Amino acid sequence: MITRQDLDYLQSLVQVPALSILIPTHRAFPENKQDPIQVKNLVDEAKERLAAEFSQRDLAPLLENLDQLVSQIDYPYTLDGLALYVSHEIAKLYYLPFTVPARVVIDQTFATRDLVYGMHREQRYWVLLLSQAATRLLAGTGETLEEVQDKEFPMLMTGPGGTAPLPYDADSSYLDDRHRRFFQQVDSAFATYAQAETLPLVVGGVSRQASFFQEVSQYTAAIAGTLSGNFDKATLPELVPQVWPLIQAVRAAERINALQELDEAIGAQKVVSTIEEVWRLARDGRGKRLLVEKNYHVPAIVTPQGNLQMVAEVGGTMVMDDAVDEIIEAVLAKGGDVIFVDDDSLTTHQQIALILRY
């Protein structure tokens, strides 16, 4: 799962050139037979564009990184997309559980807009399946679930009532207390994953154990829904139909709330709606929430005065392939958030709107 830490790292880097290659891929045969061809075509395009702007000597470290990264792609296990981020210093490959448009971007920063969009469009969330046998943590992105398997999870309840028998004189209150203590441990372990950003949490388990968890958890406000039952042996395909409706409801409510907040901000005169103004105020740190139509892309340059100027097409090291991507990164870097809405939802705002803090 793409994490907030991954994005923060990529967005913090300023490198010339910074090469981003985004590739739609396929999970199943025979569609995935075309994936290596698509990768080759986009890599060839990237090399041609780089060669037109930089000398081969200057490009040598980057091209070596790129070739090594491409050789690491495990085609039988691709998901819905690939993202390659390459410079002289780094080479990062991400398998994406959401589709992305085929794009080659050469800029001073990496193009993360499609990752941000995919992460927002395909709502990310956590699923905790509570059990004294083995509490499981699942990472969700849209309708894709991945089980976390590391030193923390699955987490086994050790000691009396778990890996050891109960004392002969133990009553039900003793076992209840043991469960509460165990779920406190689960909650503390979950904090390692949840602390970077607030994501919806679905909690599953028998009613009594779910109740104990909610008594002791610091994440009750994030709980988007609960599933009742024993999920010790539940497979990921079995869980998706139960979890997905809860997450869809969360996502729909988020978009409705964002559009309502936009209306209220208009009345308070705390909204800017042209991309030039959004660019300026986002970089000043005044953006509280950015709303942008999902397919809005704008190539642009920055004038000597620091203003944004749109251009007809991409090309050249001075042209940003997508100014919207830069705006998204600026809003996030300054502590704001981003909501993608359907096309034509912001026609009166020229496809983009920034709700201001002040």
Sine and cosine of phi, psi and omega as CSV:
sin_phi,cos_phi,sin_psi,cos_psi,sin_omega,cos_omega
0.00,0.00,0.71,-0.70,0.08,-1.00
-0.93,0.36,0.77,-0.64,-0.06,-1.00
-0.96,-0.28,0.26,-0.96,0.09,-1.00
-0.88,0.48,-0.57,0.82,0.03,-1.00
-0.89,0.45,-0.65,0.76,0.04,-1.00
-0.85,0.52,-0.74,0.67,-0.02,-1.00
-0.90,0.43,-0.70,0.71,0.00,-1.00
-0.85,0.53,-0.66,0.75,-0.01,-1.00
-0.91,0.42,-0.76,0.65,-0.02,-1.00
-0.88,0.48,-0.65,0.76,-0.06,-1.00
-0.96,0.27,-0.29,0.96,-0.01,-1.00
-0.99,0.14,-0.23,0.97,-0.10,-0.99
-1.00,0.02,0.71,-0.71,0.13,-0.99
-0.83,-0.55,0.93,-0.38,-0.09,-1.00
-0.64,-0.77,0.55,-0.84,0.04,-1.00
-0.79,-0.61,0.89,-0.45,-0.11,0.99
-1.00,0.08,0.46,-0.89,0.15,-0.99
-0.95,-0.32,0.90,-0.43,-0.08,-1.00
-0.98,-0.20,0.80,-0.59,0.08,-1.00
-0.86,-0.51,0.79,-0.62,0.07,-1.00
-0.82,-0.57,0.86,-0.52,0.01,-1.00
-0.92,-0.40,0.74,-0.68,-0.15,-0.99
-0.69,-0.72,0.85,-0.53,0.15,-0.99
-0.95,0.31,0.70,-0.71,0.00,-1.00
-0.78,-0.63,-0.06,-1.00,-0.10,-1.00
-0.73,-0.69,0.55,-0.83,-0.03,-1.00
-1.00,0.05,-0.42,0.91,-0.21,-0.98
-0.84,-0.55,0.41,-0.91,0.13,-0.99
-0.98,0.17,0.61,-0.80,0.12,0.99
-1.00,-0.08,-0.02,1.00,-0.07,-1.00
-0.86,0.51,-0.57,0.82,-0.08,-1.00
-0.96,0.30,-0.10,0.99,0.06,-1.00
-0.91,0.42,-0.42,0.91,-0.03,-1.00
-1.00,0.07,-0.16,0.99,-0.07,-1.00
-0.88,0.48,-0.73,0.69,0.02,-1.00
-0.87,0.50,-0.54,0.84,0.03,-1.00
-0.93,0.38,-0.68,0.73,0.03,-1.00
-0.88,0.47,-0.68,0.74,0.03,-1.00
-0.88,0.47,-0.74,0.67,-0.01,-1.00
-0.86,0.51,-0.69,0.72,-0.02,-1.00
-0.89,0.46,-0.68,0.73,-0.02,-1.00
-0.95,0.30,-0.59,0.81,0.07,-1.00
-0.91,0.42,-0.65,0.76,0.05,-1.00
-0.89,0.46,-0.66,0.75,0.04,-1.00
-0.88,0.47,-0.68,0.73,0.01,-1.00
-0.88,0.48,-0.69,0.72,-0.02,-1.00
-0.91,0.42,-0.62,0.78,0.03,-1.00
-0.90,0.43,-0.69,0.72,-0.01,-1.00
-0.92,0.39,-0.63,0.77,0.04,-1.00
-0.90,0.44,-0.68,0.73,-0.03,-1.00
-0.90,0.44,-0.45,0.89,0.00,-1.00
-0.97,0.23,-0.29,0.96,-0.08,-1.00
-0.90,-0.43,-0.34,0.94,-0.08,-1.00
-0.70,-0.72,0.38,-0.92,0.04,-1.00
-0.98,0.22,0.40,-0.91,0.02,-1.00
-0.88,0.48,-0.57,0.82,0.03,-1.00
-0.90,0.44,-0.69,0.72,0.01,-1.00
-0.92,0.40,-0.51,0.86,-0.09,-1.00
-1.00,0.08,-0.26,0.97,-0.19,-0.98
-0.78,0.63,-0.76,0.64,-0.01,-1.00
-0.89,0.46,-0.65,0.76,-0.01,-1.00
-0.90,0.43,-0.71,0.70,-0.03,-1.00
-0.90,0.43,-0.58,0.81,0.07,-1.00
-0.90,0.43,-0.69,0.72,0.06,-1.00
-0.87,0.49,-0.66,0.75,-0.03,-1.00
-0.90,0.44,-0.73,0.68,-0.02,-1.00
-0.89,0.45,-0.64,0.77,0.03,-1.00
-0.91,0.41,-0.63,0.77,0.00,-1.00
-0.91,0.42,-0.70,0.71,0.01,-1.00
-0.88,0.48,-0.60,0.80,-0.01,-1.00
-0.92,0.39,-0.30,0.95,-0.02,-1.00
-1.00,0.03,-0.14,0.99,-0.05,-1.00
-0.90,0.43,0.81,-0.59,-0.01,-1.00
-0.98,-0.17,1.00,0.03,-0.16,-0.99
-0.86,0.51,-0.60,0.80,0.01,-1.00
-0.90,0.44,-0.28,0.96,-0.07,-1.00
-0.88,-0.47,0.34,0.94,0.08,-1.00
-0.94,0.35,0.35,-0.93,0.04,-1.00
-0.96,-0.27,-0.87,-0.49,-0.05,-1.00
-0.98,-0.19,-0.18,0.98,-0.01,-1.00
-0.23,-0.97,0.31,-0.95,0.10,-0.99
-0.81,-0.58,0.56,-0.83,0.12,-0.99
-0.77,-0.64,0.83,-0.56,0.04,-1.00
-0.90,-0.43,0.81,-0.59,0.03,-1.00
-0.84,-0.54,0.88,-0.48,-0.16,-0.99
-0.69,-0.73,0.69,-0.73,0.16,-0.99
-0.61,-0.79,-0.19,-0.98,0.07,-1.00
-0.91,0.42,-0.50,0.87,-0.12,-0.99
-0.98,-0.17,-0.49,0.87,-0.11,-0.99
-0.73,-0.68,0.34,-0.94,0.11,-0.99
-0.53,-0.85,0.91,-0.42,-0.07,-1.00
-0.82,-0.58,0.70,-0.71,0.02,-1.00
-0.84,-0.54,0.77,-0.64,0.02,-1.00
-0.81,-0.59,0.74,-0.67,0.16,-0.99
-1.00,0.00,0.81,-0.59,-0.16,-0.99
-0.95,-0.32,0.74,-0.67,0.06,-1.00
-1.00,0.06,0.43,0.90,0.08,-1.00
-0.53,-0.85,0.44,-0.90,-0.04,-1.00
-0.98,0.18,0.46,-0.89,0.05,-1.00
-0.72,-0.70,0.46,-0.89,0.10,-1.00
-0.95,0.30,0.52,-0.85,0.06,-1.00
-0.93,0.37,0.87,-0.49,-0.07,-1.00
-0.55,-0.84,0.60,-0.80,0.19,-0.98
-0.86,-0.51,0.85,-0.52,-0.04,-1.00
-0.82,-0.57,0.81,-0.58,0.07,-1.00
-0.88,-0.48,0.88,-0.47,-0.13,-0.99
-0.44,-0.90,-0.17,-0.98,0.08,-1.00
-1.00,0.05,-0.29,0.96,0.04,-1.00
-0.74,-0.67,0.31,-0.95,-0.01,-1.00
-0.98,0.21,0.58,-0.82,-0.01,-1.00
-1.00,0.09,0.98,-0.19,-0.03,-1.00
-0.96,-0.27,0.00,1.00,-0.08,-1.00
-0.81,0.58,-0.68,0.74,-0.05,-1.00
-0.94,0.33,-0.49,0.87,0.11,-0.99
-0.94,0.35,-0.70,0.71,0.04,-1.00
-0.87,0.49,-0.70,0.71,0.00,-1.00
-0.88,0.47,-0.73,0.68,-0.01,-1.00
-0.88,0.47,-0.65,0.76,0.01,-1.00
-0.91,0.40,-0.57,0.82,0.02,-1.00
-0.99,0.16,-0.66,0.75,-0.01,-1.00
-0.91,0.42,-0.74,0.68,0.04,-1.00
-0.99,-0.11,0.99,0.16,-0.14,-0.99
-0.65,0.76,0.79,-0.62,0.08,-1.00
-1.00,0.00,0.49,-0.87,-0.09,-1.00
-0.26,-0.97,0.14,-0.99,0.06,-1.00
-0.88,-0.48,0.49,-0.87,0.12,-0.99
-0.79,-0.62,0.85,-0.53,0.09,-1.00
-0.95,-0.32,0.87,-0.49,0.03,-1.00
-0.97,-0.26,0.97,-0.24,-0.16,-0.99
-0.99,0.16,0.70,-0.71,0.04,-1.00
-0.22,-0.97,0.64,-0.77,0.08,-1.00
-0.95,0.32,-0.36,0.93,0.03,-1.00
-0.94,0.34,-0.77,0.64,0.03,-1.00
-0.17,-0.99,0.98,-0.22,0.05,-1.00
-0.95,0.31,0.78,-0.63,-0.09,-1.00
-0.95,-0.32,0.59,-0.81,0.10,-1.00
-0.89,-0.45,0.79,-0.62,0.03,-1.00
-0.88,-0.48,0.65,-0.76,0.10,-0.99
-0.98,-0.18,0.80,-0.59,-0.03,-1.00
-0.93,-0.38,0.66,-0.75,0.17,-0.98
-0.70,-0.72,0.96,-0.29,-0.10,-0.99
0.87,0.49,-0.78,-0.63,-0.01,-1.00
-1.00,-0.09,0.30,0.95,0.04,-1.00
-0.96,-0.29,0.81,-0.59,0.08,-1.00
-0.92,-0.40,0.67,-0.74,0.08,-1.00
-0.80,-0.60,0.75,-0.67,-0.01,-1.00
-1.00,0.09,0.74,-0.67,0.08,-1.00
-0.98,0.18,0.84,-0.54,0.02,-1.00
-0.74,-0.67,0.99,-0.16,-0.04,-1.00
-0.54,-0.84,-0.35,-0.94,-0.05,-1.00
-0.93,0.36,-0.28,0.96,-0.02,-1.00
-0.99,-0.12,-0.69,0.72,-0.10,-1.00
-0.80,-0.60,0.53,-0.85,-0.12,0.99
-0.87,0.50,0.54,-0.84,-0.07,-1.00
-0.94,-0.33,0.83,-0.56,-0.04,-1.00
-1.00,-0.10,0.64,-0.77,0.10,-1.00
-0.99,0.16,0.90,-0.43,-0.01,-1.00
-0.99,-0.14,0.29,-0.96,0.05,-1.00
1.00,0.08,-0.21,-0.98,-0.06,-1.00
-0.84,0.54,0.74,-0.67,-0.02,-1.00
1.00,0.05,-0.16,0.99,0.02,-1.00
-0.85,-0.52,-0.99,-0.14,0.01,-1.00
-0.99,0.15,-0.18,0.98,0.02,-1.00
-0.81,-0.59,0.45,-0.89,0.01,-1.00
-0.94,0.35,0.37,-0.93,0.06,-1.00
-0.95,0.31,0.48,-0.88,0.13,-0.99
-0.85,0.52,0.53,-0.85,-0.09,-1.00
-0.87,0.49,-0.45,0.89,-0.05,-1.00
-0.98,-0.19,0.21,0.98,-0.04,-1.00
-0.96,0.30,0.64,-0.77,0.08,-1.00
-0.95,-0.33,-0.07,-1.00,-0.07,-1.00
-0.90,0.43,-0.54,0.84,-0.01,-1.00
-0.93,0.38,-0.53,0.85,0.05,-1.00
-0.90,0.44,-0.72,0.69,0.00,-1.00
-0.91,0.41,-0.62,0.78,0.04,-1.00
-0.87,0.50,-0.67,0.74,0.01,-1.00
-0.91,0.41,-0.62,0.78,0.06,-1.00
-0.88,0.48,-0.66,0.75,0.02,-1.00
-0.90,0.43,-0.69,0.72,0.02,-1.00
-0.86,0.51,-0.68,0.73,0.01,-1.00
-0.90,0.43,-0.65,0.76,0.01,-1.00
-0.90,0.43,-0.69,0.73,-0.03,-1.00
-0.95,0.30,-0.38,0.93,0.20,-0.98
-0.90,0.44,-0.64,0.77,0.05,-1.00
-0.91,0.42,-0.66,0.75,0.06,-1.00
-0.86,0.50,-0.71,0.70,-0.03,-1.00
-0.89,0.45,-0.65,0.76,0.02,-1.00
-0.91,0.41,-0.63,0.77,0.03,-1.00
-0.92,0.38,-0.62,0.78,0.01,-1.00
-0.90,0.44,-0.49,0.87,-0.02,-1.00
-0.85,0.53,-0.51,0.86,0.01,-1.00
-0.87,0.50,-0.57,0.82,-0.04,-1.00
-1.00,-0.01,-0.52,0.86,-0.15,-0.99
-1.00,0.02,-0.27,0.96,-0.18,-0.98
-0.94,0.33,-0.42,0.91,-0.08,-1.00
-0.94,0.34,-0.55,0.83,0.00,-1.00
-0.32,-0.95,0.39,-0.92,-0.01,-1.00
-1.00,0.00,0.90,-0.43,0.05,-1.00
-0.86,-0.51,0.44,-0.90,0.05,-1.00
-0.86,0.50,0.54,-0.84,-0.01,-1.00
-0.82,-0.58,0.79,-0.61,0.13,-0.99
-0.97,-0.26,0.77,-0.64,-0.03,-1.00
-0.92,-0.38,0.79,-0.61,0.04,-1.00
-0.85,-0.53,0.49,-0.87,0.03,-1.00
0.44,-0.90,0.10,-0.99,0.07,-1.00
-0.91,0.42,0.49,-0.87,-0.18,-0.98
-0.81,0.58,-0.67,0.74,-0.08,-1.00
-0.91,0.42,-0.66,0.75,-0.01,-1.00
-0.95,0.31,-0.61,0.79,0.07,-1.00
-0.88,0.48,-0.61,0.79,0.02,-1.00
-0.91,0.41,-0.68,0.74,0.04,-1.00
-0.88,0.47,-0.67,0.74,0.00,-1.00
-0.87,0.50,-0.70,0.72,-0.04,-1.00
-0.93,0.37,-0.43,0.90,0.06,-1.00
-0.92,0.40,-0.58,0.82,-0.16,-0.99
-0.95,-0.31,-0.17,0.99,-0.14,-0.99
-0.99,0.17,0.55,-0.84,0.13,-0.99
-1.00,-0.01,0.04,1.00,-0.08,-1.00
-0.90,-0.43,0.41,0.91,-0.02,-1.00
-0.88,0.47,-0.54,0.84,-0.01,-1.00
-0.92,0.39,-0.37,0.93,-0.02,-1.00
-1.00,0.03,-0.15,0.99,-0.08,-1.00
-0.94,0.34,0.88,-0.47,-0.03,-1.00
-1.00,-0.05,-0.27,0.96,-0.01,-1.00
0.10,-1.00,0.21,-0.98,-0.01,-1.00
-0.77,-0.64,0.48,-0.88,0.09,-1.00
-0.88,-0.48,0.74,-0.67,-0.04,-1.00
-0.98,-0.21,0.77,-0.64,0.04,-1.00
0.59,-0.81,-0.02,-1.00,0.06,-1.00
-0.99,-0.17,0.85,-0.52,-0.09,-1.00
-0.89,-0.46,0.40,0.92,-0.04,-1.00
-0.84,0.54,-0.63,0.78,-0.08,-1.00
-0.92,-0.39,0.19,0.98,-0.02,-1.00
-0.93,0.37,0.71,-0.71,0.04,-1.00
-1.00,0.06,0.32,-0.95,0.00,-1.00
-0.88,0.47,-0.70,0.72,0.06,-1.00
-0.87,0.49,-0.51,0.86,0.04,-1.00
-0.95,0.31,-0.51,0.86,-0.07,-1.00
-0.99,0.16,-0.54,0.84,-0.09,-1.00
-0.81,0.59,-0.76,0.65,-0.02,-1.00
-0.89,0.46,-0.37,0.93,0.02,-1.00
-1.00,0.08,-0.59,0.81,-0.06,-1.00
-0.99,0.13,-0.64,0.77,-0.19,-0.98
-0.85,0.53,-0.69,0.72,0.02,-1.00
-0.86,0.51,-0.56,0.83,0.03,-1.00
-0.91,0.42,-0.64,0.77,-0.03,-1.00
-0.96,0.28,-0.61,0.79,0.06,-1.00
-0.86,0.52,-0.64,0.77,0.01,-1.00
-0.91,0.42,-0.63,0.78,0.05,-1.00
-0.88,0.47,-0.71,0.71,-0.06,-1.00
-0.91,0.41,-0.69,0.73,0.00,-1.00
-0.89,0.46,-0.67,0.74,0.00,-1.00
-0.91,0.42,-0.61,0.79,-0.01,-1.00
-0.89,0.46,-0.70,0.71,0.00,-1.00
-0.92,0.39,-0.66,0.75,0.03,-1.00
-0.88,0.48,-0.71,0.70,0.00,-1.00
-0.89,0.45,-0.62,0.79,0.00,-1.00
-0.91,0.41,-0.67,0.74,0.02,-1.00
-0.93,0.37,-0.58,0.81,0.08,-1.00
-0.92,0.40,-0.66,0.75,0.04,-1.00
-0.89,0.46,-0.59,0.80,0.04,-1.00
-0.89,0.45,-0.71,0.71,0.03,-1.00
-0.86,0.51,-0.68,0.73,0.00,-1.00
-0.92,0.40,-0.62,0.79,0.00,-1.00
-0.93,0.37,-0.54,0.84,0.07,-1.00
-0.88,0.48,-0.70,0.71,0.02,-1.00
-0.89,0.46,-0.51,0.86,0.00,-1.00
-1.00,-0.02,0.07,1.00,-0.01,-1.00
0.84,0.55,0.72,0.70,0.03,-1.00
-0.86,-0.52,0.64,0.76,-0.01,-1.00
-0.68,-0.73,0.66,-0.75,0.22,-0.98
-0.85,-0.52,0.54,-0.84,-0.20,-0.98
-0.71,-0.70,0.07,1.00,0.14,-0.99
-0.98,-0.20,0.55,-0.83,-0.10,-0.99
-0.89,0.46,-0.51,0.86,0.02,-1.00
-0.91,0.41,-0.68,0.73,0.02,-1.00
-0.95,0.31,-0.64,0.77,0.04,-1.00
-0.86,0.51,-0.69,0.73,0.02,-1.00
-0.84,0.54,-0.76,0.65,-0.09,-1.00
-0.91,0.42,-0.73,0.68,-0.09,-1.00
-0.97,0.23,-0.49,0.87,0.08,-1.00
-0.90,0.44,-0.67,0.74,0.01,-1.00
-0.94,0.34,-0.42,0.91,0.07,-1.00
-0.98,0.19,-0.10,1.00,0.02,-1.00
0.99,0.11,0.31,0.95,-0.05,-1.00
-1.00,-0.05,-0.04,1.00,-0.05,-1.00
-0.99,0.14,0.87,-0.50,0.08,-1.00
-1.00,0.04,-0.71,0.70,-0.01,-1.00
-0.51,-0.86,0.77,-0.64,0.05,-1.00
-0.97,-0.22,0.78,-0.62,0.15,-0.99
-0.93,-0.36,0.75,-0.66,-0.04,-1.00
-0.56,-0.83,0.64,-0.77,0.05,-1.00
-0.93,0.38,0.61,-0.79,-0.23,-0.97
-0.91,0.42,-0.40,0.91,-0.02,-1.00
-0.92,-0.39,0.44,0.90,0.00,-1.00
-1.00,0.01,0.92,-0.40,0.03,-1.00
-0.78,-0.63,0.67,-0.74,-0.04,-1.00
-0.63,-0.78,0.91,-0.42,0.17,-0.99
-0.97,0.26,0.58,-0.81,-0.08,-1.00
-0.35,-0.94,0.20,-0.98,0.13,-0.99
-0.81,-0.58,0.31,-0.95,0.11,-0.99
-0.97,-0.23,0.82,-0.57,-0.02,-1.00
-0.96,0.30,0.27,-0.96,0.05,-1.00
-0.83,0.55,-0.41,0.91,0.02,-1.00
-0.99,0.11,-0.03,1.00,0.02,-1.00
1.00,0.02,0.16,0.99,0.01,-1.00
-1.00,-0.03,0.35,-0.94,0.03,-1.00
-1.00,-0.01,0.72,-0.70,0.03,-1.00
-0.75,-0.66,0.86,-0.50,-0.01,-1.00
-0.95,0.30,0.54,-0.84,0.04,-1.00
-0.80,-0.60,0.22,-0.98,-0.11,-0.99
-0.96,0.29,-0.60,0.80,-0.09,-1.00
-0.43,-0.90,0.26,-0.97,0.00,-1.00
-0.97,0.23,0.27,-0.96,0.04,-1.00
0.68,-0.74,0.73,-0.68,-0.01,-1.00
1.00,-0.03,0.49,-0.87,-0.07,-1.00
-0.95,0.31,-0.29,0.96,-0.02,-1.00
-1.00,0.07,-0.21,0.98,-0.07,-1.00
-0.99,-0.11,0.81,-0.59,0.15,-0.99
-0.97,0.23,0.82,-0.58,0.02,-1.00
-0.86,0.51,-0.56,0.83,-0.01,-1.00
-0.51,-0.86,0.96,-0.28,0.01,-1.00
-0.92,0.39,-0.47,0.88,0.01,-1.00
-0.89,0.46,-0.62,0.78,0.05,-1.00
-0.86,0.51,-0.68,0.73,0.01,-1.00
-0.91,0.42,-0.62,0.78,0.01,-1.00
-0.91,0.41,-0.69,0.72,0.02,-1.00
-0.84,0.54,-0.73,0.68,-0.02,-1.00
-0.90,0.44,-0.62,0.79,0.00,-1.00
-0.91,0.41,-0.68,0.73,0.01,-1.00
-0.88,0.47,-0.73,0.69,-0.01,-1.00
-0.91,0.42,-0.65,0.76,-0.02,-1.00
-0.90,0.45,-0.47,0.88,-0.02,-1.00
-1.00,-0.09,0.18,0.98,0.08,-1.00
1.00,0.00,0.14,0.99,0.08,-1.00
-1.00,0.06,-0.01,-1.00,0.09,-1.00
-0.78,-0.62,0.16,-0.99,-0.13,-0.99
-0.76,-0.65,0.73,-0.68,0.07,-1.00
-0.84,-0.55,0.82,-0.58,0.09,-1.00
-1.00,-0.06,0.72,-0.69,-0.01,-1.00
-0.85,-0.53,0.23,-0.97,-0.02,-1.00
-0.90,0.44,0.47,-0.88,0.09,-1.00
-0.84,0.54,0.58,-0.82,-0.02,-1.00
0.96,0.26,0.08,1.00,0.06,-1.00
-0.97,0.23,-0.35,0.94,-0.09,-1.00
-0.83,-0.56,0.62,0.78,-0.05,-1.00
-0.89,0.46,-0.56,0.83,0.01,-1.00
-0.98,0.21,-0.11,0.99,-0.01,-1.00
-0.90,-0.45,0.29,0.96,0.00,-1.00
0.85,0.53,0.62,0.79,0.17,-0.99
0.97,0.25,0.00,1.00,-0.01,-1.00
-0.47,-0.88,0.61,-0.79,0.02,-1.00
-0.53,-0.85,0.66,-0.75,0.01,-1.00
-0.89,-0.46,0.88,-0.47,0.10,-0.99
-0.99,0.12,0.80,-0.60,-0.13,-0.99
-1.00,-0.06,0.49,-0.87,0.10,-1.00
-0.95,0.31,-0.57,0.82,-0.01,-1.00
-0.40,-0.91,0.00,0.00,0.00,0.00
